[in-house]
Amino acid sequence: MAIYMLYRTKSKDGTPGKLDELRSEFEGIYKKYKVNIIGFWENAADSQEAYYLSKYEDEADYKSKTDQLRSDERYADLTKKLEAIRLESEAVKLKPLWIPE
């Protein structure tokens, strides 16, 4: 069964555009490891808050891809840059109950 991961990041004041710059750099790594990114959104009421949603075939696919990402030096560098500009983050694993056709 497919699983989805919803990630929320709140960036610090004074870092406009930095989160979007990092997002485009992360995009290349996600493509390299075939991580299915559904989308990337900005909170309409708070531009410092962003969300992205990824989809995995199942738990084994999720584990395999996250292990590959964690072993990538470029991914580690980008993660450090992200940690420097974010105030908080949250990841939620979602199990689909119904998806419209």
Secondary structure by P-SEA (a helix, b strand, c coil): cbbbbbbbbbbcccccaaaaaaaaaaaaaaaaacccccccccccccccbbbbbbbbccaaaaaaaaaaaaacaaaaaaaaaaaaccccbbbbbbbbccccc
